[in-house]
Amino acid sequence: MLKCRDVPQHAEQLLAGDMTPGQRFSLRMHLLMCHHCRRYLRQLRVLMGALPQVAEDSTDEEVRRVLDRLDRQA
Amino acid sequence: MTDADAKDPLARLQEGDRAAFDQLVRRHHGALLAVARSFLSGGDAEEAVQDAWISAHRNISRFEGRSALKTWLTRIVINECKMRLRKAGREINLDISSDEQDALVDRFKDNGHWRRPPVAWEFSTPEQLLEEKDLQRCLKHHLHAMPENQRLVLELRDIQGHGFDDICNMLDISASNARVLLHRARTTLFAMVEHYQETGEC
């Protein structure tokens, strides 16, 4: 039987689409019975959806320094 | 639209079109800097990425398209960073140390059930989470504070969206190793958001 303790790792595999049908089935069964783990999965999804948007852009200065070096190289 | 614009961007790059290359720099420089900063500190990281661009510019005609251009560039940056570390007699430790646990380890009872179950967040979408500016700052703070090997894998996978297998290849680490590093990084951030929800503090 899948335990709550296993769910964080399994939830990540689920979100990555990296699960055998058997694993997916036992996770589903567990989630049906456990609202704590349902909440965990739901909130993990929110967090992972937000992460691509915290990417840091480069500044114009940083880009300019690259282009300057390419100019000198040419 | 002129002929030059209509052309495949990769073809333009490979013919040495400088404007197309500048565009490539603008598009990817931020992401490449973020990767380099997991290996090296500020000025060194920037220099390493600049060197990587010079080398990419020199070699782009030989890019065969077997990987995405983004992956190709990232690989050049990673190799440049590793070379600089090696010269300095250092290296990034991509192993998983067994004395480190994930942030949820104390949250379960011996029987495997939750001891302290997750608290409910007040945001139900990524957009709502990001609207909270203090939380966004806190997320970035914890991202920078976590062990560099965890941050690197999370940066590549969850922030920049590189393929899992590409990441293992680029970093020369096993899939199980990468999975553990990712898991630790993600649970750290999960616990952090939760702490913020409970206390309003970072």
Chai-1 contact restraints between the chains, C-beta under 6 A:
chainA,res_idxA,chainB,res_idxB,connection_type,confidence,min_distance_angstrom,max_distance_angstrom,comment,restraint_id
A,K3,B,G112,contact,1.0,0.0,6.0,A-B,restraint_1
A,C4,B,G112,contact,1.0,0.0,6.0,A-B,restraint_2
A,C4,B,H113,contact,1.0,0.0,6.0,A-B,restraint_3
A,C4,B,W114,contact,1.0,0.0,6.0,A-B,restraint_4
A,R5,B,F108,contact,1.0,0.0,6.0,A-B,restraint_5
A,R5,B,G112,contact,1.0,0.0,6.0,A-B,restraint_6
A,P8,B,L104,contact,1.0,0.0,6.0,A-B,restraint_7
A,Q9,B,H183,contact,1.0,0.0,6.0,A-B,restraint_8
A,H36,B,W114,contact,1.0,0.0,6.0,A-B,restraint_9
A,H36,B,P117,contact,1.0,0.0,6.0,A-B,restraint_10
A,R39,B,P118,contact,1.0,0.0,6.0,A-B,restraint_11
A,Y40,B,P118,contact,1.0,0.0,6.0,A-B,restraint_12
A,Q43,B,W121,contact,1.0,0.0,6.0,A-B,restraint_13
A,V46,B,P126,contact,1.0,0.0,6.0,A-B,restraint_14
A,V46,B,L129,contact,1.0,0.0,6.0,A-B,restraint_15
A,L47,B,F190,contact,1.0,0.0,6.0,A-B,restraint_16
A,G49,B,P126,contact,1.0,0.0,6.0,A-B,restraint_17
A,A50,B,P126,contact,1.0,0.0,6.0,A-B,restraint_18
A,A50,B,L129,contact,1.0,0.0,6.0,A-B,restraint_19
A,A50,B,L130,contact,1.0,0.0,6.0,A-B,restraint_20
A,L51,B,D158,contact,1.0,0.0,6.0,A-B,restraint_21
A,L51,B,I159,contact,1.0,0.0,6.0,A-B,restraint_22
A,P52,B,I159,contact,1.0,0.0,6.0,A-B,restraint_23
A,Q53,B,L130,contact,1.0,0.0,6.0,A-B,restraint_24
A,V54,B,L139,contact,1.0,0.0,6.0,A-B,restraint_25
A,A55,B,I159,contact,1.0,0.0,6.0,A-B,restraint_26
A,E56,B,G30,contact,1.0,0.0,6.0,A-B,restraint_27
A,E56,B,A34,contact,1.0,0.0,6.0,A-B,restraint_28
A,D57,B,G30,contact,1.0,0.0,6.0,A-B,restraint_29
A,S58,B,H29,contact,1.0,0.0,6.0,A-B,restraint_30
A,S58,B,G30,contact,1.0,0.0,6.0,A-B,restraint_31
A,S58,B,L33,contact,1.0,0.0,6.0,A-B,restraint_32
A,V63,B,V25,contact,1.0,0.0,6.0,A-B,restraint_33
A,V63,B,R26,contact,1.0,0.0,6.0,A-B,restraint_34
A,V63,B,H29,contact,1.0,0.0,6.0,A-B,restraint_35
A,V66,B,V25,contact,1.0,0.0,6.0,A-B,restraint_36
A,V66,B,Q50,contact,1.0,0.0,6.0,A-B,restraint_37
A,V66,B,W53,contact,1.0,0.0,6.0,A-B,restraint_38
A,L67,B,D22,contact,1.0,0.0,6.0,A-B,restraint_39
A,R69,B,Q50,contact,1.0,0.0,6.0,A-B,restraint_40
A,L70,B,H57,contact,1.0,0.0,6.0,A-B,restraint_41
A,Q73,B,I54,contact,1.0,0.0,6.0,A-B,restraint_42
